[in-house]
Structure formats: structure tokens, C-alpha cells
Amino acid sequence: AVPITYSSPTQVVSDLETVLGAGSGGPLSGVVRFVPLDRLNTVIVVSPQADYIAEGKAWITRLDRSGGQGGQKLYVIPIQNRPATEV
């Protein structure tokens, strides 16, 4: 199971099936399967081969990005009810 931080598990699985061809009729069809668990906010990787599981986990990590919005954030909040010099 791979926890999802920034996306939804269903969206990550949809992207994986598109990128890796793991959906029906793709080259990895029947070899590796991705199961989204929205309630647990995770994706399960199912395969009889450990290499495919490791590669699937790596792809999930790549696809679960914040879109460049991670890291430190700067918020500017206008001051209300007080002069800025007092704050």
C-alpha cells in the first residue's frame, strides 16, 4: 500500500493505467494491478513479481505531486483593525 498525499487515489490509478498501460489491453495488463482505496487514501499495487511492485510504488510517488506547490509557502494577509506598526 502506498499512501497518497496530494492527489486522489482514483486519479493516480487512472494516470498509472494511462502511463504504464496497465489497464485492459495494455502491455502490463494482467501482470500488475493498481487498486485505489479512497477511504484510506492509498493505492495498493498487486503483482506476482516484486520488481513490478517496486516500480509501481516509484511511479505512484512520481505522480503524487503537489504540482510545484510544495515546500514553504508565503502568505500575505492585509492588516485589519490595527496599524501595521503595532503588529
Disulfide bonds with the S-S distance in Angstrom:
none
